[in-house]
Amino acid sequence: MTARKTALIVGASRGLGLALAEEFCTRGWEVIATSRGKASGLDELRARHPGKLEHEHVDIDDLDTVRALHARLDKRKLDVLFVNAGIAKANELTPIDVDEADFLDMMRTNALAPMRVVELFHDQVDAGKGVIAVMSSEIGSIGNANGFWELYSSSKAALNMLLASFHARHPGDRRAVLAVAPGWVRTDMGTQDATLDISDSIPLVVDVVEANAGKPGLRFVDRHGAVLPW
Ligand SMILES: NC(=O)c1ccc[n+]([C@@H]2O[C@H](COP(=O)([O-])OP(=O)(O)OC[C@H]3O[C@@H](n4cnc5c(N)ncnc54)[C@H](OP(=O)(O)O)[C@@H]3O)[C@@H](O)[C@H]2O)c1
């Protein structure tokens, strides 16, 4: 009998992260899903998938809680680490009119904090066929920049750069390292104006993650697996 695969999904209380947790559970994976507070969606998911979902707590902005999670999960082997947590603020503003604190919040939560999670947990991801993924965005592509949500976009571009730098620091690593762009999806962040439903995006995102297992290297990919310009 093959052992069940394990995914750690960081930032899974709602939206895309909760859907990722559900999709991996549905595919028979063991899922460790985190939230920073109470998460009724995860409670319901655990009830629907008995024995498949563990619920952990972490606020990725708080390095002490990230270290504490790492200590609790120290012995766990992961097939997938997916850091999904993110925020969007001041979407329509520019560098001259944004409240500086809003910009810095995004740089911390969307770029620095996810990569601290990757730095701490990457060794637990299977060294042969493991996948390390962060939730980036199509609008984090500098090559395709069009000015949409430019401050948020720049935090995702920073995330991409930190991921690329992480990868460059680990030459010869056989894990797949992915910056994933899920499309514009109807969630609290994506708003009801978005073009995709969660069900149009997340099953494809999980297909891409599964398809990249055993394919070493750094890639910025959309939900169809197509490579995007950095
Ligand atoms: N929706 C889109 O169209 C779209 C497109 C491209 C990329 N993305 C990215 O996809 C990811 C998920 O977005 P979403 O649309 O699902 O947004 P969402 O509905 O606003 O959910 C954001 C998730 O991130 C968590 N989170 C935020 N800050 C956190 C922190 N400091 N520590 C731990 N968890 C934290 C939230 O937890 P709480 O419940 O505790 O707030 C929530 O689970 C984000 O990285 C986002 O940038 C979204």
The ligand as an SDF file (V2000), in Angstrom:
LIG
                    3D

 48 52  0  0  0  0  0  0  0  0999 V2000
   -8.2890   35.9750   -5.4920 N   0  0  0  0  0  0  0  0  0  0  0  0
   -7.4950   36.2870   -6.5060 C   0  0  0  0  0  0  0  0  0  0  0  0
   -7.9420   36.7040   -7.5810 O   0  0  0  0  0  0  0  0  0  0  0  0
   -6.0130   36.1110   -6.3910 C   0  0  0  0  0  0  0  0  0  0  0  0
   -5.2440   36.2510   -7.5660 C   0  0  0  0  0  0  0  0  0  0  0  0
   -3.8630   36.0800   -7.5070 C   0  0  0  0  0  0  0  0  0  0  0  0
   -3.2750   35.7420   -6.2990 C   0  0  0  0  0  0  0  0  0  0  0  0
   -4.0380   35.6220   -5.1670 N   0  0  0  0  0  0  0  0  0  0  0  0
   -3.3490   35.2510   -3.9360 C   0  0  0  0  0  0  0  0  0  0  0  0
   -3.9170   34.0580   -3.4380 O   0  0  0  0  0  0  0  0  0  0  0  0
   -3.7950   34.0120   -2.0180 C   0  0  0  0  0  0  0  0  0  0  0  0
   -5.1670   33.7680   -1.4080 C   0  0  0  0  0  0  0  0  0  0  0  0
   -6.0080   34.8440   -1.7950 O   0  0  0  0  0  0  0  0  0  0  0  0
   -7.5870   34.8310   -1.6180 P   0  0  0  0  0  0  0  0  0  0  0  0
   -8.1350   35.4420   -2.8300 O   0  0  0  0  0  0  0  0  0  0  0  0
   -8.0520   33.5130   -1.1550 O   0  0  0  0  0  0  0  0  0  0  0  0
   -7.7070   35.9180   -0.4440 O   0  0  0  0  0  0  0  0  0  0  0  0
   -8.5760   35.9680    0.8730 P   0  0  0  0  0  0  0  0  0  0  0  0
   -9.9120   35.3730    0.6130 O   0  0  0  0  0  0  0  0  0  0  0  0
   -8.4710   37.3620    1.3570 O   0  0  0  0  0  0  0  0  0  0  0  0
   -7.7740   34.9780    1.8740 O   0  0  0  0  0  0  0  0  0  0  0  0
   -6.4970   35.3340    2.3130 C   0  0  0  0  0  0  0  0  0  0  0  0
   -5.9980   34.2160    3.1920 C   0  0  0  0  0  0  0  0  0  0  0  0
   -4.6870   34.5680    3.6700 O   0  0  0  0  0  0  0  0  0  0  0  0
   -4.6940   34.4690    5.0830 C   0  0  0  0  0  0  0  0  0  0  0  0
   -3.7440   35.3860    5.7020 N   0  0  0  0  0  0  0  0  0  0  0  0
   -3.6040   36.7080    5.4730 C   0  0  0  0  0  0  0  0  0  0  0  0
   -2.6310   37.2030    6.2480 N   0  0  0  0  0  0  0  0  0  0  0  0
   -2.1560   36.1680    6.9870 C   0  0  0  0  0  0  0  0  0  0  0  0
   -1.1680   36.0390    7.9810 C   0  0  0  0  0  0  0  0  0  0  0  0
   -0.4580   37.0810    8.4060 N   0  0  0  0  0  0  0  0  0  0  0  0
   -0.9270   34.8220    8.5110 N   0  0  0  0  0  0  0  0  0  0  0  0
   -1.6360   33.7510    8.1080 C   0  0  0  0  0  0  0  0  0  0  0  0
   -2.6170   33.8070    7.1900 N   0  0  0  0  0  0  0  0  0  0  0  0
   -2.8590   35.0090    6.6540 C   0  0  0  0  0  0  0  0  0  0  0  0
   -6.1150   34.8050    5.4740 C   0  0  0  0  0  0  0  0  0  0  0  0
   -6.3590   34.4230    6.8060 O   0  0  0  0  0  0  0  0  0  0  0  0
   -7.4520   35.1980    7.7660 P   0  0  0  0  0  0  0  0  0  0  0  0
   -8.7730   34.5220    7.5030 O   0  0  0  0  0  0  0  0  0  0  0  0
   -6.9260   34.9870    9.1340 O   0  0  0  0  0  0  0  0  0  0  0  0
   -7.4590   36.6440    7.3500 O   0  0  0  0  0  0  0  0  0  0  0  0
   -6.8660   34.0020    4.4370 C   0  0  0  0  0  0  0  0  0  0  0  0
   -6.8830   32.6420    4.7500 O   0  0  0  0  0  0  0  0  0  0  0  0
   -3.1440   35.3230   -1.6030 C   0  0  0  0  0  0  0  0  0  0  0  0
   -1.7620   35.1530   -1.5010 O   0  0  0  0  0  0  0  0  0  0  0  0
   -3.4650   36.2330   -2.7800 C   0  0  0  0  0  0  0  0  0  0  0  0
   -2.5550   37.2870   -2.8680 O   0  0  0  0  0  0  0  0  0  0  0  0
   -5.3860   35.7920   -5.1920 C   0  0  0  0  0  0  0  0  0  0  0  0
  1  2  1  0
  2  3  2  0
  2  4  1  0
  4  5  1  0
  4 48  2  0
  5  6  2  0
  6  7  1  0
  7  8  2  0
  8  9  1  0
  8 48  1  0
  9 10  1  0
  9 46  1  0
 10 11  1  0
 11 12  1  0
 11 44  1  0
 12 13  1  0
 13 14  1  0
 14 15  2  0
 14 16  1  0
 14 17  1  0
 17 18  1  0
 18 19  2  0
 18 20  1  0
 18 21  1  0
 21 22  1  0
 22 23  1  0
 23 24  1  0
 23 42  1  0
 24 25  1  0
 25 26  1  0
 25 36  1  0
 26 27  1  0
 26 35  1  0
 27 28  2  0
 28 29  1  0
 29 30  1  0
 29 35  2  0
 30 31  1  0
 30 32  2  0
 32 33  1  0
 33 34  2  0
 34 35  1  0
 36 37  1  0
 36 42  1  0
 37 38  1  0
 38 39  2  0
 38 40  1  0
 38 41  1  0
 42 43  1  0
 44 45  1  0
 44 46  1  0
 46 47  1  0
M  CHG  2   8   1  16  -1
M  END
$$$$
